[in-house]
Amino acid sequence: MLPIERQQQILIWLEEEGNLRISDISKRFNVSEMTVYRDIKPLLDQKKVLKTSKGISIPPKQSIPPDVCTYCLKPAKSRFSVQLIKIDQEIETTCCAHCGLLRYKDIEKDVSQVICRDFLKDTTISAKMATFMLGTNLNLNCCEPQVLVFESFQQAIQFQTGFGGELYSFEEAVVAIDEKMNGSTCQQSILKGRGESI
């Protein structure tokens, strides 16, 4: 067995078992402990495994605090925040619908539900049933282009009369915001807006 094949198998065992002793790995492969140390060195250098007093383990996942946007890392404690509930029941929070739509596009296959709040009534709604408004001339001091969410299509049309913007369904809004951002993140837009280099 090649070293790369042993490394892949070690990672599989770590995923299944959480941690491994060097002596156990040596016995499983029928190789010396020195060979195991040589095999795990690249994994340690790449931070794929963590050395422990008893052997190796998987490093803990870097988690983002629940009150921080998982897309742009701004505080996510406003009434504009969006929650993405994943299939594994993990919940990600974004600071606004702009970031929520972009994050959804990144992890769509892992998301079972998207929850947001109606812009006018501040009630909780399913994003997939909502109407989204992009490009209003109302400044909310959040990520650009701003995205507002409405439960009622009729109220969205009335709001559009006074503040402009374009209306989209959830699926259309995901495509529209992605096109408007041209693949750049809102953090990059913030830096460009400040005249900072990326």
C-alpha positions in Angstrom: 0.0 0.0 0.0 1.3 3.4 -0.9 1.7 6.2 1.7 -1.0 8.3 0.1 -3.4 5.3 0.3 -2.5 4.8 4.0 -3.1 8.5 4.6 -6.6 8.3 3.0 -7.4 5.3 5.1 -6.2 7.0 8.3 -8.6 9.9 7.5 -11.5 7.5 7.0 -10.8 5.8 10.3 -10.6 9.2 12.1 -13.9 10.2 10.6 -15.4 6.9 12.0 -13.7 6.7 15.3 -12.6 10.3 16.2 -9.1 9.4 17.4 -6.4 6.8 16.8 -3.3 5.6 18.6 -0.1 5.3 16.5 0.4 1.7 17.7 -3.1 0.8 16.5 -2.5 2.3 13.1 0.8 0.4 12.9 -0.9 -2.9 13.7 -3.8 -2.3 11.2 -1.4 -1.6 8.4 1.3 -4.1 9.6 4.0 -1.4 9.3 6.4 0.1 11.8 5.3 3.1 14.0 8.1 5.1 12.3 6.3 4.5 8.9 3.1 5.7 10.5 4.8 8.9 11.8 6.1 9.5 8.3 2.6 8.9 6.9 0.9 11.3 9.2 3.5 14.1 9.0 1.9 15.6 5.8 -1.5 15.3 7.4 -0.3 17.2 10.4 1.4 19.9 8.2 -1.9 20.3 6.3 -3.8 20.5 9.6 -6.0 17.6 8.5 -5.2 15.8 11.7 -4.2 17.0 15.2 -1.5 15.3 17.3 -2.7 14.3 20.8 -1.0 12.7 23.8 -2.5 9.3 22.8 -2.1 9.6 19.0 -4.0 11.7 16.5 -7.5 13.0 16.1 -9.5 15.2 13.8 -9.1 18.9 14.5 -12.3 20.6 15.9 -14.4 22.4 13.3 -13.9 26.1 13.3 -17.4 27.4 14.2 -18.7 30.8 13.6 -20.6 32.2 16.6 -24.4 32.1 16.1 -24.7 35.9 16.2 -22.2 36.4 13.3 -23.1 36.2 9.6 -21.7 32.9 8.1 -21.3 34.7 4.8 -19.7 38.2 5.5 -18.9 37.8 9.2 -20.9 40.9 10.2 -23.1 40.8 13.4 -26.2 38.9 12.6 -28.6 40.1 15.3 -30.9 42.3 13.4 -34.5 41.8 12.2 -33.1 41.4 8.7 -31.1 38.2 9.6 -31.9 34.9 7.8 -31.6 31.4 9.1 -30.5 28.5 6.9 -31.5 25.2 8.5 -29.4 22.4 7.1 -30.4 18.7 6.5 -28.2 17.7 9.5 -30.2 20.2 11.7 -27.3 22.7 11.9 -28.5 26.3 11.7 -26.5 29.0 9.9 -27.4 32.7 10.4 -26.7 35.5 8.0 -27.0 39.2 8.7 -29.4 39.9 5.8 -31.3 38.4 2.9 -28.4 39.4 0.6 -26.0 37.2 2.4 -28.7 34.5 3.0 -29.3 34.1 -0.7 -25.6 34.0 -1.6 -24.9 31.5 1.2 -27.9 29.4 0.1 -26.5 29.3 -3.4 -23.2 28.0 -2.0 -24.7 25.2 0.1 -28.1 24.6 -1.5 -27.9 20.8 -1.5 -27.3 20.9 2.3 -30.3 23.2 3.1 -33.7 21.9 4.1 -35.3 25.2 5.0 -34.7 29.0 4.9 -36.3 31.3 7.4 -36.5 35.1 7.3 -38.6 37.9 8.5 -41.2 40.0 6.6 -39.7 43.5 6.1 -42.9 45.4 7.0 -44.6 43.1 9.6 -41.4 41.6 11.2 -43.1 38.2 11.2 -41.2 34.9 10.6 -41.8 33.5 7.1 -40.4 30.8 4.8 -38.1 32.4 2.3 -39.1 29.9 -0.4 -42.7 31.4 -0.2 -41.6 35.0 0.0 -41.2 37.9 -2.5 -37.7 39.4 -2.7 -37.0 43.0 -3.6 -33.5 44.0 -4.9 -32.2 47.5 -5.6 -34.5 49.8 -3.6 -33.4 53.3 -3.0 -33.9 52.8 0.8 -30.6 52.7 2.7 -30.5 50.1 5.5 -26.7 50.2 6.0 -26.2 46.6 5.2 -24.8 44.5 2.4 -25.2 45.8 -1.2 -27.3 45.4 -3.2 -29.8 45.4 -0.5 -32.5 42.6 -0.5 -35.8 43.1 1.3 -38.2 40.3 2.0 -42.0 40.4 1.9 -44.6 37.7 2.7 -47.3 39.5 0.6 -46.6 40.0 -3.1 -49.2 42.8 -3.0 -47.4 44.7 -0.2 -44.2 44.3 -2.1 -45.7 45.9 -5.1 -47.0 48.8 -3.0 -43.6 49.2 -1.4 -42.0 49.1 -4.8 -44.1 52.1 -5.9 -42.5 54.3 -3.3 -39.0 52.9 -3.1 -38.3 51.3 -6.4 -36.5 48.0 -6.8 -37.1 44.7 -8.7 -39.3 41.9 -7.4 -38.3 38.2 -7.5 -39.4 34.8 -6.3 -37.0 33.0 -4.0 -35.4 31.0 -6.9 -35.2 34.1 -9.1 -33.7 36.1 -6.3 -30.9 33.5 -5.8 -30.0 33.8 -9.5 -30.3 37.6 -9.6 -28.2 38.3 -6.5 -25.5 35.9 -7.8 -25.5 37.7 -11.2 -25.3 41.1 -9.6 -22.4 40.1 -7.4 -20.5 38.5 -10.3 -19.1 35.9 -7.9 -17.7 38.5 -5.5 -18.6 38.4 -1.8 -20.3 41.2 0.0 -17.1 41.6 2.1 -15.3 42.3 -1.1 -18.0 44.9 -2.0 -17.6 46.5 1.3 -13.8 46.8 0.8 -14.2 48.2 -2.7 -16.7 50.7 -1.4 -14.2 51.9 1.2 -11.5 52.1 -1.5 -9.5 49.3 0.1 -7.6 46.8 -1.9 -8.8 43.2 -2.0 
